[in-house]
Amino acid sequence: MKFYIIIPAHNEEDYIGKTLESLVKQTLLPKKIVVVNDNSTDSTQAIVENYTSMYPWISVLNSKSSDAHLPGAKIIHAFNKGFTQLDEDFDIICKFDADLIFPDNYLEEIASHFKANDKLGMASGFCYIEKNNNWVLENLTNKDHIRGALKTYRKDCFKQIGQLKPSMGWDTVDELLAKYHGWEILTDESLHVKHLKPTGKSYNKASKYLQGEAMYKMRYGFWITLISALKLAYKKGSFKLFKNYMSGYFRAKSNKIEFLVSENEGKFIRDLRWEGILDKIKS
């Protein structure tokens, strides 16, 4: 299977070399890697160019944007710029973060999953972070969810969901839309990916309301947003975050921000969410 990989990178000099090194050592090598150097002011570009000089299938695209670490729109805009540099000769498209270390067999194992199931639309391993000199599962990980840091899509699925949405919540809506179109999603617990910079570490303070806004834009409705906000705030250990999420939801509703999904897709998403909530209550 032909893998194309896009890596948005903003000031990742401490990590990008390790990410690329793990990818050039894969037992199944990707056909192309595009690193989108998104307004970096450090040595990210020089580090990537060192790899482009050694591996002709790695390239760098320099892009100008805000230097703020805002989740969602910024990173997907960078991804989309990278995607415009690629042709259509791929089977699998990947959006990877610039702070990951992949096991050597990662792409080979992911490919085996796609080969084994024609209805598999998305697949991934799990992110692990370092705590007290041990690598532990990142606490935001839900075993039914593929983290935004390491997204991998079958081409047909990627196209059917309308590619990636430049908004906070893109890494949830992509899975929900994949399910809406009948695709399956798989997470492989045996594939441990080292996440060198925990999620949200560099996010700008202005991003605190975006999670609630995303829930509105996915047409969750009040009650599912309330439950989801409580759950996420509990995982992060902060009641203040719960208030921020709900404020973001009501701000978006008041401003009538444009939805990310259609009415039919929204109904499917709400039904799916309620089904998951009720299953957890019963268990």
C-alpha positions as CSV (number, residue, x, y, z in Angstrom):
1,M,0.0,0.0,0.0
2,K,1.2,3.5,-0.9
3,F,1.3,5.8,2.1
4,Y,1.5,9.6,1.8
5,I,2.2,11.5,5.0
6,I,1.7,15.2,5.8
7,I,3.3,16.6,8.9
8,P,2.3,20.2,10.0
9,A,5.2,21.7,12.0
10,H,5.4,24.9,14.0
11,N,8.6,25.5,16.0
12,E,9.3,21.7,16.4
13,E,13.1,21.8,16.4
14,D,13.2,19.6,19.5
15,Y,11.1,16.8,18.0
16,I,10.8,16.8,14.2
17,G,14.1,15.1,13.7
18,K,13.0,12.2,15.9
19,T,9.7,11.9,14.1
20,L,11.4,11.8,10.7
21,E,14.0,9.4,11.9
22,S,11.4,7.0,13.0
23,L,9.6,7.2,9.7
24,V,12.7,6.6,7.5
25,K,13.3,3.4,9.5
26,Q,9.9,1.9,8.8
27,T,9.8,-1.7,7.6
28,L,7.2,-0.4,5.0
29,L,8.5,3.0,3.9
30,P,6.1,5.8,2.9
31,K,6.1,6.9,-0.7
32,K,6.0,10.6,0.2
33,I,6.3,12.8,3.2
34,V,5.5,16.5,3.1
35,V,6.5,18.6,6.1
36,V,4.6,21.9,6.2
37,N,6.9,24.3,8.0
38,D,4.2,26.5,9.4
39,N,5.7,29.9,10.3
40,S,8.5,28.4,12.4
41,T,11.1,30.8,13.8
42,D,13.5,28.1,15.1
43,S,15.6,25.6,13.2
44,T,12.7,23.3,12.1
45,Q,13.3,24.1,8.5
46,A,17.0,23.3,8.6
47,I,16.4,20.0,10.4
48,V,13.8,19.0,7.8
49,E,16.0,20.1,4.9
50,N,18.7,17.8,6.2
51,Y,16.3,14.9,5.7
52,T,15.1,16.1,2.3
53,S,18.8,16.1,1.1
54,M,19.1,12.4,2.1
55,Y,15.6,11.1,1.1
56,P,14.1,12.4,-2.2
57,W,10.6,11.3,-1.1
58,I,10.7,13.8,1.8
59,S,9.9,17.4,1.0
60,V,9.3,20.6,2.9
61,L,6.7,23.3,2.2
62,N,7.2,26.7,3.9
63,S,4.0,28.4,4.9
64,K,3.2,31.7,6.6
65,S,0.5,31.9,9.2
66,S,-0.2,33.0,12.8
67,D,2.4,32.0,15.4
68,A,-0.3,31.2,17.9
69,H,-0.8,27.5,19.0
70,L,-4.5,27.3,18.3
71,P,-6.0,23.8,17.9
72,G,-8.0,22.9,14.9
73,A,-8.0,25.5,12.1
74,K,-4.3,26.4,12.0
75,I,-3.1,22.8,11.8
76,I,-5.6,21.7,9.3
77,H,-5.0,24.7,7.1
78,A,-1.3,23.7,7.1
79,F,-2.3,20.1,6.4
80,N,-4.4,21.2,3.4
81,K,-1.5,23.2,2.0
82,G,0.6,20.1,2.1
83,F,-2.1,18.0,0.5
84,T,-2.1,20.4,-2.5
85,Q,1.5,19.3,-3.2
86,L,0.6,15.7,-3.6
87,D,-0.7,13.7,-6.5
88,E,-3.5,11.1,-6.4
89,D,-1.2,8.0,-6.5
90,F,-1.8,6.9,-2.9
91,D,-3.8,4.3,-1.0
92,I,-3.5,5.8,2.5
93,I,-3.2,9.4,3.5
94,C,-1.8,10.3,7.0
95,K,-1.8,13.4,9.1
96,F,0.9,13.0,11.7
97,D,2.1,15.5,14.4
98,A,5.7,16.6,14.4
99,D,6.4,15.2,17.9
100,L,5.9,11.5,17.5
101,I,8.2,8.5,17.5
102,F,6.7,5.5,15.7
103,P,7.7,1.9,16.2
104,D,9.6,0.5,13.2
105,N,6.7,-1.7,12.1
106,Y,4.0,1.0,12.5
107,L,3.1,1.5,8.8
108,E,3.4,-2.2,7.9
109,E,0.9,-3.1,10.7
110,I,-1.5,-0.3,9.7
111,A,-1.3,-1.5,6.1
112,S,-2.1,-5.1,7.1
113,H,-5.3,-3.8,8.8
114,F,-6.4,-2.0,5.7
115,K,-5.6,-5.0,3.5
116,A,-7.6,-7.3,5.7
117,N,-10.8,-5.2,5.7
118,D,-12.1,-3.3,2.7
119,K,-14.5,-1.3,4.9
120,L,-11.8,0.0,7.2
121,G,-11.7,3.7,6.7
122,M,-9.4,4.8,9.5
123,A,-6.8,3.2,11.7
124,S,-4.1,4.0,14.2
125,G,-2.1,2.9,17.2
126,F,-2.0,4.7,20.6
127,C,-0.2,7.7,22.0
128,Y,2.1,7.2,25.0
129,I,3.7,10.0,27.1
130,E,6.6,9.9,29.4
131,K,5.9,10.0,33.1
132,N,8.5,9.3,35.8
133,N,10.8,7.7,33.2
134,N,8.0,5.4,32.1
135,W,5.9,5.5,28.9
136,V,2.3,5.5,29.8
137,L,-1.0,5.7,27.8
138,E,-1.9,9.4,27.4
139,N,-4.9,10.0,29.7
140,L,-7.0,11.6,27.0
141,T,-7.0,8.3,25.0
142,N,-10.4,6.7,24.3
143,K,-9.9,3.2,22.9
144,D,-12.6,3.9,20.3
145,H,-11.1,7.2,19.2
146,I,-8.1,7.9,16.9
147,R,-6.1,10.8,18.2
148,G,-5.6,13.8,16.0
149,A,-1.9,13.3,16.4
150,L,-1.8,10.2,14.2
151,K,-4.6,10.0,11.7
152,T,-4.5,7.5,8.9
153,Y,-7.2,7.3,6.2
154,R,-8.1,5.1,3.3
155,K,-8.3,7.4,0.2
156,D,-11.9,6.7,-0.5
157,C,-12.9,7.4,3.1
158,F,-10.9,10.6,3.2
159,K,-12.7,11.8,0.1
160,Q,-16.1,10.8,1.2
161,I,-16.0,12.6,4.5
162,G,-15.0,15.8,2.6
163,Q,-11.4,15.7,3.7
164,L,-10.6,17.5,7.0
165,K,-12.5,20.4,8.6
166,P,-10.4,23.4,9.6
167,S,-11.9,23.6,13.0
168,M,-11.5,22.5,16.6
169,G,-13.1,19.1,16.8
170,W,-11.9,18.0,13.3
171,D,-10.5,14.8,14.7
172,T,-13.9,13.8,16.1
173,V,-16.1,14.9,13.2
174,D,-13.9,12.9,10.8
175,E,-14.7,9.7,12.6
176,L,-18.4,10.5,13.0
177,L,-18.7,11.2,9.3
178,A,-16.7,8.1,8.4
179,K,-19.3,6.0,10.4
180,Y,-22.1,8.0,8.8
181,H,-20.8,6.8,5.4
182,G,-20.5,3.2,6.6
183,W,-16.8,3.0,7.2
184,E,-15.2,1.2,10.1
185,I,-12.5,2.5,12.5
186,L,-9.8,0.5,14.2
187,T,-7.3,1.2,16.9
188,D,-4.4,-1.2,17.5
189,E,-3.4,-1.4,21.1
190,S,-0.2,-3.2,20.2
191,L,1.2,-0.1,18.4
192,H,2.7,2.2,21.0
193,V,3.6,5.6,19.6
194,K,5.7,8.0,21.8
195,H,4.1,11.4,22.0
196,L,6.9,13.7,23.0
197,K,4.8,16.8,23.7
198,P,1.4,16.1,25.5
199,T,-1.7,17.3,23.8
200,G,-2.6,21.0,24.5
201,K,0.8,21.8,26.1
202,S,1.3,24.8,23.8
203,Y,-2.3,25.9,23.1
204,N,-3.0,29.6,23.3
205,K,-5.3,30.8,26.1
206,A,-7.8,32.0,23.4
207,S,-8.4,28.3,22.6
208,K,-10.2,27.6,25.8
209,Y,-13.7,28.1,24.4
210,L,-13.1,26.2,21.1
211,Q,-13.9,22.8,22.5
212,G,-17.5,23.8,23.4
213,E,-17.8,25.7,20.1
214,A,-16.8,22.4,18.3
215,M,-19.5,20.5,20.1
216,Y,-22.1,23.1,18.9
217,K,-20.7,22.9,15.3
218,M,-21.1,19.1,15.4
219,R,-24.8,19.5,16.3
220,Y,-24.4,17.7,19.6
221,G,-27.2,19.7,21.2
222,F,-27.3,20.8,24.8
223,W,-27.5,17.5,26.7
224,I,-24.8,15.7,24.8
225,T,-22.6,18.8,25.1
226,L,-23.2,18.9,28.8
227,I,-22.3,15.2,29.3
228,S,-19.2,15.4,26.9
229,A,-18.0,18.6,28.6
230,L,-18.2,17.0,32.1
231,K,-16.4,13.9,30.9
232,L,-13.6,15.8,29.2
233,A,-13.1,18.3,32.1
234,Y,-13.1,15.3,34.6
235,K,-10.3,13.6,32.5
236,K,-8.3,16.8,32.5
237,G,-9.0,17.4,36.2
238,S,-10.4,20.9,35.9
239,F,-13.9,22.1,36.6
240,K,-12.9,25.4,35.2
241,L,-12.5,23.7,31.8
242,F,-16.1,22.5,32.0
243,K,-17.3,26.1,32.4
244,N,-15.2,27.1,29.5
245,Y,-16.6,24.4,27.3
246,M,-20.1,25.3,28.1
247,S,-19.4,29.0,27.6
248,G,-17.9,28.1,24.2
249,Y,-21.1,26.2,23.3
250,F,-23.4,29.0,24.2
251,R,-21.3,31.6,22.5
252,A,-21.3,29.6,19.3
253,K,-25.1,29.2,19.6
254,S,-25.7,32.8,20.3
255,N,-23.5,33.8,17.3
256,K,-25.1,31.2,15.1
257,I,-21.7,29.9,14.0
258,E,-21.8,27.7,10.9
259,F,-22.2,24.0,11.5
260,L,-19.6,21.5,10.3
261,V,-22.2,18.8,9.4
262,S,-25.6,18.7,7.7
263,E,-28.9,18.1,9.6
264,N,-28.9,14.5,8.6
265,E,-25.3,14.0,9.7
266,G,-26.1,15.8,12.9
267,K,-29.0,13.5,13.7
268,F,-26.8,10.5,13.0
269,I,-24.1,11.9,15.3
270,R,-26.5,12.6,18.2
271,D,-28.0,9.1,17.8
272,L,-24.6,7.6,17.9
273,R,-23.5,9.6,20.9
274,W,-26.7,8.7,22.8
275,E,-26.2,5.0,22.0
276,G,-22.6,5.2,23.4
277,I,-23.8,7.0,26.5
278,L,-26.5,4.5,27.2
279,D,-24.2,1.5,26.6
280,K,-21.8,2.9,29.2
281,I,-24.6,3.4,31.7
282,K,-25.8,-0.2,31.2
283,S,-22.3,-1.6,31.6
